[in-house]
Amino acid sequence: MTDPSRYPFVPRSNRNLRAGQYWALPLRNRRFACGRVMAVPAFGPRDRVGVVVGLMDWLGQEPPTSEQIAGRPVLEQAKSRFEAITNAGGEVLGIRPLDLDGLVADDPDTLHIGAVHRVWGWRTITNLAEEYFA
């Protein structure tokens, strides 16, 4: 597990991102949704910007904590860039291993026939949170 004294931090690439990390998504209604890192990297082994992100089924008056998101499912996930964190919420707040909540990341390397990969721009996760929690 990543050292908790390292949180919060603002990622400058996907280098320090790990599956299970989470961040706050400030919404227009002054509440917060939660984004989660599902897998890294998203676009191949040499990728330094891609990350699979997920929107958690969580809404709160304050930014999320590990305890508050425990057991919550992921509503949607897709490949994106680290800017989905830095431009939307700003900083990674902590980490909660995905397996503790029974969460599984979409495999960014799936290449079988019929495989579909969703790709979001950095703002998409916040737009989805606004739709789900407006």
SULTA-V659412 format. One record per residue. NEAR is the number of other ideal C-beta (glycine too) atoms within 8 Angstrom. Layout:
# SULTA-V659412
NEAR
NEAR
This chain:
# SULTA-V659412
4
8
5
7
4
7
10
7
8
8
12
6
8
14
7
8
12
9
10
10
13
16
13
12
14
7
13
5
6
5
9
13
15
15
18
15
17
14
12
11
13
12
8
7
4
5
10
8
10
16
18
16
15
14
17
15
8
10
6
10
4
5
7
14
8
10
5
8
15
9
4
10
7
12
9
8
11
12
12
16
8
13
10
15
17
12
7
15
10
8
10
15
12
11
13
11
8
12
6
7
11
5
11
4
12
11
6
13
5
8
4
5
3
4
7
4
9
9
6
11
5
11
8
11
15
11
8
11
13
10
7
10
10
7
